[in-house]
Each structure stands twice: as C-alpha cells, then as structure tokens.
Amino acid sequence: MKNIIFDIGNVLLSFHPEEFLNQYYDKKTMEDLMTIIFCSDDWIQLDLGHMTITEVAEKLAYEYPHYQNEITFVLENWTKMMLPIEKNIDIVYQLKERGYSLYILSNFHKEAIEEMFQKYHFFGLFDGKVISAYEHIIKPSYKIYQLLLDRYHLNAHESLFIDDSLANVFIGQDIGINGIQFKFDTDLKKELKNFGVL
C-alpha cells in the first residue's frame, strides 16, 4: 500500500448538522431546517459547484419565507460545526512520517472547502486533493474516483480509501481501490494495521 485517500466529512472533520441546529432551535424547527437545507437538491448543487452559498440562501429563503432568517443564519454559520477529529488527524501525521502519499477525495462546497483549507494546517500534509465542487462530479460517481487515480497517476490496488459512507467505499472497491468505512466507533488505527499500513 502506497497511497492513503481520505474523505473529509466525518473522517477528518466532524459533520453533525442536527447537533449544530439543536443549539439554536426547537425540535420541529431543527427537523424542518434539516430537510430544507441539508437534505435538499440545492445542497447537492453546492457539492457539484453549480451554486454558491449566497444563491442557495436566496433561493431557499424565497421558497420558505417563514424560515428566511433561520436559513440565512445556518448557511452563513454551518462550517463552525466542522471540527477536526483529532485521533484521525494524529493518524494523518503518522502516515506522512512513514512516507505514505496522502490524498483527499471529498464532496464539498467550494467556499466551505477554501475556508477549511485556510483554517486547518493539517490539510497541507496532503499530496493531492479532488473536491467535487471544482470537478462538478460527486461521489459515488465512478468518474471522480477515476479522476483522482488519473490525475495523480495512482495504482488503484496500491491505494486505500477511507470514507464514512459504505456506498462510497464500495464504488472505490469496484475499481480496485481498497476501502475502510469509518464509523463513529471504528478503530482506524486497527483497521490500518489490518492492511499492513501502521
């Protein structure tokens, strides 16, 4: 194994919008906002790089005028919920020290990922990044996996992909990339040892 590929959300940075919304709103409002924002087609368009945060905020506020203030607040502040998963960041440093090539393959909005890259210095450890908003392709499309392999001249069988979505891991495996599903109770260090990586 030579290349370790990481997803970002819930692998390197925590992403739990329900917890974020619960800090500010009652249960019904939280559930409505989850559906309106995070489960919307517009959220996918952000990941695809086809819309900006401002455009989505204006569109959703027009469609749901009774939640205009809430929608604006959430879309202006949601990145504050994304905090490093420290035990995994420690592993990233260990992998780098051991000489592995590190890559990112993630569905992420353009404005948000630029904020994350500026905010967290550990992203500088990565040798390459494929972010959906820049490529206009999202996981689990085969194309975005192949794009990563082609752009950085990676051998799929020498690569290991870590993602919180089992579906995304399976797609990688279909084209020969080894995979680990990272869940909240996953011992990532143990999983990497099973692949002979740590």
Beta strands, then each sheet from edge to edge (+ up, - down):
strand 1: 3-6
strand 2: 101-106
strand 3: 128-131
strand 4: 159-163
strand 5: 178-181
sheet 1: 3+ 2+ 1+ 4+ 5+
end
